[in-house]
């Protein structure tokens, strides 16, 4: 063995020893990281104290507190928009409810007496039991009938909001107005409906015209007053 080879053997052994030491340190750090203890933190602090560029150290050993802080910020960003949206929806719903309540409050005050819906009309049938003029079957007549020429204007009995415009085999073309506090009026057998659902109407405002649609023996208005889902005798509230 030559002299050069003899010198390389110790150098090679020293290199292997250094690599082994580094490997032991790395394995120890990893073990301590997952097993707990302060060794991991102590090693990190030692690196920070002995290296000028802390950024490189952070890249090798991340700051756990910084990672947790970033995670919380991301959670707040994800949560905030949904909360803001729900608040907007609640505000819109509250505003809509307020508007309806104001309209009803103003109209219900006028519902102590109702305006006769057809001026100068002839009362042909009152509220109560009678024989149905179409079927001849005795039954409750739920409203009052006012005979008038076709096309005569039908006035809203009190201020309120149109909640239904519909056509049925029995009522023909009819319209319902909500006056608040559970009070609703119905106008049936109309020739035409002037107002549409959602319209706010004043007391005495024309909402439809007299006709003979549905089960009818002639041009007239069938007028009903409904309180909390039950029919009342309109004469109790009409101002004659």
Rosetta silent file (secondary structure, phi, psi, omega in degrees, C-alpha in Angstrom):
SEQUENCE: XXXXXXXXXXXXXXXXXXXXXXXXXXXXXXXXXXXXXXXXXXXXXXXXXXXXXXXXXXXXXXXXXXXXXXXXXXXXXXXXXXXXXXXXXXXXXXXXXXXXXXXXXXXXXXXXXXXXXXXXXXXXXXXXXXXXXXXXXXXXXXXXXXXXXXXXXXXXXXXXXXXXXXXXXXXXXXXXXXXXXXXXXXXXXXXXXXXXXXXXXXXXXXXXXXXXXXXXXXXXXXXXXXXXXXXXXXXXXXXX
SCORE:     score description
SCORE:     0.000 S_00000001
   1 L     0.000  130.733 -177.207    0.000    0.000    0.000 S_00000001
   2 L   -79.562  174.382 -174.770    1.405    3.319   -1.023 S_00000001
   3 H   -70.136  -34.537 -178.163    1.714    6.371    1.173 S_00000001
   4 H   -65.940  -38.104 -179.334   -1.157    8.268   -0.508 S_00000001
   5 H   -67.929  -37.418  178.429   -3.619    5.450    0.257 S_00000001
   6 H   -61.746  -36.701 -179.655   -2.628    5.421    3.923 S_00000001
   7 H   -71.818  -32.654 -176.249   -3.461    9.123    4.234 S_00000001
   8 H   -72.793  -28.240 -176.973   -6.914    8.722    2.589 S_00000001
   9 H   -62.429  -50.151  178.167   -8.096    6.031    5.031 S_00000001
  10 H   -62.612  -39.843 -179.452   -8.252    8.287    8.144 S_00000001
  11 H   -63.316  -40.641  179.188   -9.811   11.106    6.100 S_00000001
  12 H   -64.301  -42.277  178.556  -12.481    8.715    4.803 S_00000001
  13 H   -63.367  -38.622  178.487  -13.226    7.464    8.319 S_00000001
  14 H   -64.467  -40.461  179.684  -13.558   11.050    9.573 S_00000001
  15 H   -64.227  -43.389  178.307  -16.010   11.854    6.777 S_00000001
  16 H   -62.561  -39.720  179.592  -18.119    8.789    7.606 S_00000001
  17 H   -63.352  -40.711  179.610  -18.102    9.788   11.270 S_00000001
  18 H   -65.473  -43.687  179.790  -19.324   13.295   10.425 S_00000001
  19 H   -61.892  -41.172 -179.766  -22.127   11.961    8.243 S_00000001
  20 H   -63.805  -40.525 -179.701  -23.181    9.547   10.996 S_00000001
  21 H   -63.975  -44.676  179.320  -23.251   12.345   13.570 S_00000001
  22 H   -61.704  -42.202 -179.102  -25.410   14.529   11.352 S_00000001
  23 H   -62.834  -39.323  179.198  -27.764   11.601   10.704 S_00000001
  24 H   -64.111  -41.842  179.272  -28.072   10.947   14.443 S_00000001
  25 H   -62.317  -45.983 -178.332  -28.905   14.614   15.088 S_00000001
  26 H   -62.516  -45.523  179.570  -31.552   14.663   12.363 S_00000001
  27 H   -61.741  -40.544  179.987  -33.160   11.441   13.587 S_00000001
  28 H   -62.940  -41.811  179.463  -33.140   12.771   17.161 S_00000001
  29 H   -62.383  -45.260 -179.023  -34.844   16.000   16.050 S_00000001
  30 H   -62.998  -42.840  179.743  -37.518   14.101   14.175 S_00000001
  31 H   -63.119  -44.326 -179.008  -38.127   11.760   17.115 S_00000001
  32 H   -68.068  -31.445  179.556  -38.360   14.638   19.578 S_00000001
  33 H   -61.436  -44.289 -175.829  -40.654   16.532   17.234 S_00000001
  34 H   -89.328  -18.347 -178.261  -43.235   13.794   17.261 S_00000001
  35 H   -97.166   -8.480  179.501  -42.652   12.589   20.838 S_00000001
  36 L    95.696 -169.702 -178.606  -42.847   15.996   22.513 S_00000001
  37 L    92.854  176.742 -176.346  -40.480   17.723   24.859 S_00000001
  38 L  -101.870    0.882 -176.194  -38.517   20.936   24.497 S_00000001
  39 H   -60.995  -42.063 -179.206  -35.553   19.525   22.584 S_00000001
  40 H   -59.324  -46.412  179.891  -37.051   20.490   19.236 S_00000001
  41 H   -64.620  -39.663  179.668  -37.580   24.096   20.365 S_00000001
  42 H   -63.428  -41.652  178.953  -34.075   24.265   21.884 S_00000001
  43 H   -63.891  -41.151  179.629  -32.484   23.076   18.640 S_00000001
  44 H   -63.547  -45.833  178.468  -34.448   25.634   16.658 S_00000001
  45 H   -60.340  -38.400  179.096  -33.443   28.459   18.983 S_00000001
  46 H   -63.164  -41.671  177.389  -29.798   27.375   18.724 S_00000001
  47 H   -61.932  -42.911 -177.872  -30.000   27.545   14.930 S_00000001
  48 H   -62.928  -41.511 -178.991  -31.547   31.014   15.099 S_00000001
  49 H   -67.453  -30.113 -174.032  -28.814   32.293   17.418 S_00000001
  50 H  -101.456   -2.951  176.373  -26.018   30.888   15.242 S_00000001
  51 L  -121.871  134.371 -179.085  -27.304   31.795   11.792 S_00000001
  52 L   -70.995  -38.702 -175.809  -27.732   35.365   10.587 S_00000001
  53 L   -90.790   96.069 -177.455  -30.456   34.535    8.043 S_00000001
  54 H   -70.141  -23.457 -179.413  -33.462   33.451   10.146 S_00000001
  55 H   -61.198  -42.681 -179.284  -35.570   33.030    7.034 S_00000001
  56 H   -65.860  -36.732  179.062  -33.570   29.991    5.931 S_00000001
  57 H   -65.392  -40.394  179.780  -33.899   28.465    9.386 S_00000001
  58 H   -64.429  -31.743  178.539  -37.681   28.963    9.291 S_00000001
  59 H   -68.876  -34.345 -179.553  -37.821   27.192    5.995 S_00000001
  60 H   -79.289  -44.409 -178.526  -36.033   24.184    7.539 S_00000001
  61 L  -124.879   94.434 -175.558  -37.865   24.254   10.908 S_00000001
  62 L   -63.166  151.410  177.656  -41.239   26.060   10.556 S_00000001
  63 L   -81.545  117.451 -177.167  -42.636   28.186   13.374 S_00000001
  64 H   -64.372  -40.118 -179.178  -45.599   26.295   14.842 S_00000001
  65 H   -62.756  -41.307  179.852  -47.225   29.454   16.288 S_00000001
  66 H   -64.257  -39.854  179.641  -47.083   31.196   12.909 S_00000001
  67 H   -63.624  -42.572  178.726  -48.668   28.176   11.252 S_00000001
  68 H   -64.048  -41.471 -179.661  -51.521   28.139   13.789 S_00000001
  69 H   -62.292  -42.688  179.349  -52.074   31.900   13.339 S_00000001
  70 H   -64.190  -38.315  178.433  -52.296   31.540    9.563 S_00000001
  71 H   -62.992  -40.536  179.543  -54.798   28.695    9.913 S_00000001
  72 H   -65.698  -39.806  178.808  -57.015   30.848   12.148 S_00000001
  73 H   -62.239  -40.788  178.517  -56.873   33.738    9.665 S_00000001
  74 H   -64.010  -39.385  178.892  -57.971   31.407    6.857 S_00000001
  75 H   -64.071  -41.429  179.318  -60.883   30.156    8.988 S_00000001
  76 H   -63.679  -39.094  179.219  -61.990   33.736    9.711 S_00000001
  77 H   -64.571  -37.912 -179.026  -61.870   34.596    6.004 S_00000001
  78 H   -73.559  -33.820 -176.798  -64.026   31.567    5.178 S_00000001
  79 H   -79.407  -39.113 -172.992  -66.541   32.248    7.940 S_00000001
  80 H   -54.844  -47.993 -177.418  -66.956   36.007    7.516 S_00000001
  81 H   -60.729  -41.035 -178.401  -68.686   36.069    4.082 S_00000001
  82 H   -66.150  -38.124  177.859  -71.374   33.547    5.069 S_00000001
  83 H   -65.078  -42.904  179.440  -72.109   35.490    8.265 S_00000001
  84 H   -63.139  -41.071  179.587  -72.329   38.748    6.345 S_00000001
  85 H   -62.862  -44.854 -178.760  -74.676   37.161    3.786 S_00000001
  86 H   -64.114  -35.122  177.723  -76.991   35.791    6.472 S_00000001
  87 H   -64.679  -41.401  178.857  -77.112   39.240    8.112 S_00000001
  88 H   -62.757  -43.471  179.377  -78.113   40.830    4.787 S_00000001
  89 H   -62.503  -40.960  179.056  -80.843   38.210    4.292 S_00000001
  90 H   -64.501  -40.868  179.523  -82.160   38.817    7.816 S_00000001
  91 H   -63.728  -42.939  179.713  -82.192   42.584    7.246 S_00000001
  92 H   -63.154  -42.447 -179.979  -84.068   42.223    3.941 S_00000001
  93 H   -64.351  -40.308  179.981  -86.624   39.911    5.557 S_00000001
  94 H   -64.370  -44.679  179.963  -87.080   42.346    8.476 S_00000001
  95 H   -62.685  -41.522  179.800  -87.556   45.322    6.138 S_00000001
  96 H   -63.722  -42.099  178.713  -90.097   43.416    4.041 S_00000001
  97 H   -62.683  -41.107  179.638  -92.074   42.442    7.159 S_00000001
  98 H   -60.198  -44.671 -178.223  -92.055   46.028    8.360 S_00000001
  99 H   -60.798  -46.293 -179.782  -93.489   47.323    5.072 S_00000001
 100 H   -61.258  -43.297 -178.904  -96.339   44.811    5.130 S_00000001
 101 H   -64.288  -38.782  179.546  -97.148   45.627    8.757 S_00000001
 102 H   -65.051  -44.936  179.297  -97.222   49.364    8.049 S_00000001
 103 H   -60.390  -44.963 -178.298  -99.546   48.910    5.073 S_00000001
 104 H   -68.902  -37.991 -178.868 -101.872   46.704    7.111 S_00000001
 105 H   -63.278  -40.109 -179.915 -101.804   48.965   10.133 S_00000001
 106 H   -69.409  -33.484 -176.080 -102.859   51.927    8.020 S_00000001
 107 H   -83.119  -35.132 -175.723 -105.605   49.977    6.291 S_00000001
 108 H   -64.222  -26.799  178.238 -107.048   48.127    9.284 S_00000001
 109 H   -64.214  -25.958 -179.466 -107.970   51.443   10.854 S_00000001
 110 H   -90.561    0.739 -174.339 -110.386   51.967    7.946 S_00000001
 111 H   -91.941    6.472  174.239 -111.950   48.513    8.352 S_00000001
 112 H   -63.150  -35.544  172.850 -114.329   49.512   11.161 S_00000001
 113 L  -132.773  142.104  179.996 -116.783   50.183    8.320 S_00000001
 114 E  -105.872  143.928  176.771 -116.569   48.870    4.754 S_00000001
 115 E   -78.404  138.686  175.011 -117.547   50.760    1.647 S_00000001
 116 L   -61.805  125.269 -171.352 -120.278   49.170   -0.498 S_00000001
 117 L   -70.395  -22.805  179.165 -118.234   47.837   -3.431 S_00000001
 118 L  -125.493  111.760 -177.602 -120.771   48.676   -6.183 S_00000001
 119 L   -69.821  132.771  176.843 -122.372   52.112   -6.043 S_00000001
 120 L    72.328   12.610 -178.709 -126.121   52.184   -6.805 S_00000001
 121 L   -78.514  161.665  178.552 -126.326   48.381   -7.123 S_00000001
 122 E  -101.299  127.273  177.265 -129.383   46.327   -6.187 S_00000001
 123 E   -74.674  116.562 -177.438 -129.009   43.793   -3.370 S_00000001
 124 E  -106.456  -18.344  179.347 -130.368   40.532   -4.807 S_00000001
 125 E  -156.648  131.139 -179.353 -129.214   38.025   -2.200 S_00000001
 126 L   -95.330  176.444  176.047 -128.100   38.377    1.423 S_00000001
 127 L   -72.701  138.469  175.286 -125.781   36.318    3.606 S_00000001
 128 E   136.914 -176.407 -178.727 -127.331   33.112    5.014 S_00000001
 129 E   -72.072  139.048  179.061 -128.967   29.807    4.098 S_00000001
 130 E  -162.585  169.021  174.063 -130.749   29.664    0.744 S_00000001
 131 E   -84.781  126.081  179.156 -131.410   27.396   -2.207 S_00000001
 132 L   -60.539  124.226 -177.044 -128.560   27.612   -4.721 S_00000001
 133 L   -65.023  -16.694 -179.895 -130.051   29.206   -7.888 S_00000001
 134 L   -93.708  -47.844 -174.655 -127.951   26.878  -10.079 S_00000001
 135 L  -101.137  -11.972 -177.568 -128.223   23.526   -8.247 S_00000001
 136 L    65.360   10.280  178.721 -131.395   24.224   -6.150 S_00000001
 137 L   -86.212  134.000  179.395 -129.549   22.679   -3.176 S_00000001
 138 E   -73.189  127.850 -177.182 -130.043   24.460    0.156 S_00000001
 139 E  -158.116  170.396  179.380 -126.716   25.782    1.396 S_00000001
 140 E   -77.734  123.783  172.405 -125.040   28.687    3.120 S_00000001
 141 E   -87.120  111.447 -167.856 -124.641   31.740    0.905 S_00000001
 142 L   -79.706   -0.106 -178.984 -121.305   33.064    2.187 S_00000001
 143 L  -150.378 -154.880  177.794 -121.701   36.637    0.974 S_00000001
 144 E  -125.114  144.399  179.550 -123.959   39.246   -0.561 S_00000001
 145 E  -107.952  129.930  178.030 -124.944   39.653   -4.229 S_00000001
 146 E  -118.581  115.412  179.961 -125.163   43.087   -5.841 S_00000001
 147 E   -82.847  135.050  179.261 -126.749   43.244   -9.314 S_00000001
 148 L  -159.680  158.419 -179.999 -125.345   45.860  -11.698 S_00000001
 149 L   -59.760  150.455  178.034 -124.750   46.293  -15.447 S_00000001
 150 L   -58.111  134.219  178.643 -121.784   44.470  -16.988 S_00000001
 151 L    92.031   -4.458  176.968 -118.594   46.520  -16.771 S_00000001
 152 L   -63.257  138.447 -177.927 -119.666   48.539  -13.706 S_00000001
 153 E   -68.935  141.261  176.154 -116.661   49.368  -11.559 S_00000001
 154 E  -107.423  121.149 -178.303 -116.103   47.424   -8.332 S_00000001
 155 E   -92.660  145.649  176.459 -114.587   49.491   -5.533 S_00000001
 156 L   -70.475  131.515 -174.760 -112.321   48.073   -2.831 S_00000001
 157 L   -67.572  -25.252  178.456 -114.257   48.030    0.451 S_00000001
 158 L  -160.103  163.501  179.256 -111.189   49.160    2.462 S_00000001
 159 L   -65.946  146.506  179.573 -107.491   49.864    1.967 S_00000001
 160 E   176.567 -156.539 -177.133 -105.282   46.815    1.746 S_00000001
 161 E  -131.512  132.181  178.565 -103.159   44.599   -0.444 S_00000001
 162 E   -69.550  122.795 -177.479 -104.261   42.284   -3.281 S_00000001
 163 E  -112.129  -13.938 -178.902 -103.290   38.754   -2.262 S_00000001
 164 E  -155.652  132.276  170.317 -105.070   36.644   -4.892 S_00000001
 165 E  -130.687  118.867 -170.736 -106.311   36.995   -8.476 S_00000001
 166 E  -152.266  165.390  173.630 -107.782   33.780   -9.833 S_00000001
 167 E  -125.479  132.302  178.625 -110.435   32.107  -11.997 S_00000001
 168 E  -135.347  159.366  179.000 -112.524   29.149  -10.769 S_00000001
 169 L   -60.023  -32.358 -177.039 -115.570   27.232  -12.123 S_00000001
 170 L   -86.334  -54.955 -176.109 -117.713   28.502   -9.227 S_00000001
 171 L   -82.902  -14.422 -172.867 -116.534   32.069   -8.599 S_00000001
 172 E    66.922 -139.345  175.985 -115.424   32.775  -12.157 S_00000001
 173 E   -81.262  125.130 -179.866 -112.907   35.621  -12.147 S_00000001
 174 E  -143.142  163.657 -176.483 -112.346   36.793   -8.596 S_00000001
 175 E  -139.433  143.049  177.491 -109.957   38.861   -6.477 S_00000001
 176 E  -118.911  140.023  177.961 -109.044   38.867   -2.777 S_00000001
 177 E  -124.326  130.094  178.190 -107.773   41.832   -0.759 S_00000001
 178 E   -94.907  125.548 -177.919 -106.063   41.527    2.634 S_00000001
 179 E  -106.268    5.904 -179.560 -106.836   44.427    4.990 S_00000001
 180 E    87.431  163.973  179.275 -104.703   43.285    7.909 S_00000001
 181 L    57.124   28.241  176.898 -105.612   41.873   11.334 S_00000001
 182 L    83.612    2.320 -177.433 -106.969   38.724    9.622 S_00000001
 183 E   -93.901  127.456 -178.953 -109.644   40.595    7.603 S_00000001
 184 E  -133.887  141.864  173.622 -110.010   39.698    3.898 S_00000001
 185 E  -117.236  148.345 -177.026 -112.637   40.653    1.293 S_00000001
 186 E  -126.420  138.723 -177.943 -113.514   38.656   -1.837 S_00000001
 187 E  -128.153  114.094 -171.268 -115.063   39.918   -5.090 S_00000001
 188 E  -120.016  168.482 -179.204 -116.397   37.216   -7.463 S_00000001
 189 E    64.697   27.721 -176.269 -118.052   36.714  -10.910 S_00000001
 190 E   -69.251  150.765  173.239 -116.059   39.687  -12.258 S_00000001
 191 E   -79.247  -39.835  177.913 -115.988   40.536  -15.942 S_00000001
 192 E  -149.554  151.057  177.052 -112.394   41.776  -15.670 S_00000001
 193 E  -108.013  125.357 -176.808 -109.763   42.180  -12.947 S_00000001
 194 L   -90.453  -40.098 -177.418 -107.925   45.519  -12.958 S_00000001
 195 L   -91.587  163.376  178.971 -105.447   45.004  -10.140 S_00000001
 196 L  -122.610  164.302 -179.870 -102.808   42.293   -9.820 S_00000001
 197 L   -57.569  134.629  179.733 -101.428   40.325   -6.899 S_00000001
 198 L    97.886  -14.324  179.753  -99.159   42.438   -4.707 S_00000001
 199 L   -70.207  137.788  172.915 -100.842   45.759   -5.532 S_00000001
 200 E   -93.811  126.627 -174.140 -101.585   48.050   -2.585 S_00000001
 201 E  -121.497  153.626  178.643 -105.055   49.606   -3.009 S_00000001
 202 L   -95.505  161.441  175.313 -106.968   52.430   -1.346 S_00000001
 203 L   -63.775  126.835  179.804 -110.497   52.351    0.037 S_00000001
 204 L    90.370   -6.602 -179.748 -112.916   53.028   -2.828 S_00000001
 205 L   -74.250  137.603 -179.128 -110.320   52.360   -5.561 S_00000001
 206 E   -70.742  126.439 -177.122 -111.632   50.383   -8.557 S_00000001
 207 E  -117.560  -17.904 -178.212 -110.145   46.890   -8.577 S_00000001
 208 E  -163.151 -178.307  177.158 -112.429   45.001  -11.035 S_00000001
 209 E  -129.429  151.891 -178.349 -115.667   45.232  -13.067 S_00000001
 210 E   -66.786  140.923  178.317 -119.039   43.514  -12.680 S_00000001
 211 E  -153.225 -160.683 -178.991 -119.636   40.436  -14.817 S_00000001
 212 L  -141.575   41.098 -179.072 -121.285   37.017  -14.907 S_00000001
 213 L   -82.987  157.605 -178.645 -118.358   34.585  -14.982 S_00000001
 214 L    76.425 -153.124  178.205 -118.451   31.200  -13.202 S_00000001
 215 L   -80.699   95.623 -174.836 -121.744   29.864  -11.790 S_00000001
 216 L  -144.658  145.547  178.552 -123.903   32.948  -12.268 S_00000001
 217 L   -99.961    0.446 -179.760 -127.444   33.717  -13.429 S_00000001
 218 L   171.246  174.148 -177.896 -126.669   37.276  -14.497 S_00000001
 219 L   -67.491  119.430  178.027 -124.343   40.243  -14.102 S_00000001
 220 E  -166.636  167.064  174.349 -123.668   40.822  -10.426 S_00000001
 221 E  -108.158  127.892  170.224 -120.950   40.986   -7.774 S_00000001
 222 E   -96.909  118.097 -172.541 -120.686   38.277   -5.142 S_00000001
 223 E  -117.523  126.542  179.583 -119.033   39.957   -2.136 S_00000001
 224 E  -122.334  149.870  173.001 -117.608   38.118    0.891 S_00000001
 225 E  -120.582  124.811 -175.037 -116.035   39.241    4.177 S_00000001
 226 E  -124.111  128.427  178.701 -113.642   36.748    5.818 S_00000001
 227 E  -121.773  117.826 -179.239 -112.093   37.113    9.288 S_00000001
 228 L    52.258   39.833  175.213 -109.318   34.684   10.304 S_00000001
 229 L    86.912   -1.458 -179.189 -110.507   32.197    7.672 S_00000001
 230 E  -116.418  137.343 -179.479 -114.220   32.308    8.622 S_00000001
 231 E   -73.676  137.975  175.144 -116.957   34.027    6.640 S_00000001
 232 E  -113.932  162.526  172.159 -118.866   36.874    8.296 S_00000001
 233 L   -73.616  115.163 -177.683 -122.110   38.567    7.338 S_00000001
 234 H   -57.302  -25.427 -177.758 -120.879   41.602    5.319 S_00000001
 235 H   -62.224  -23.672 -179.952 -123.834   43.644    6.608 S_00000001
 236 H   -65.264  -27.009 -175.019 -122.133   43.798    9.997 S_00000001
 237 L  -115.094  -13.298 -176.355 -119.369   45.978    8.599 S_00000001
 238 E   -71.640  141.289  175.862 -120.883   47.699    5.555 S_00000001
 239 E   -98.600  107.590 -174.900 -121.571   51.411    5.708 S_00000001
 240 L   -84.193    0.000    0.000 -124.906   51.892    4.027 S_00000001
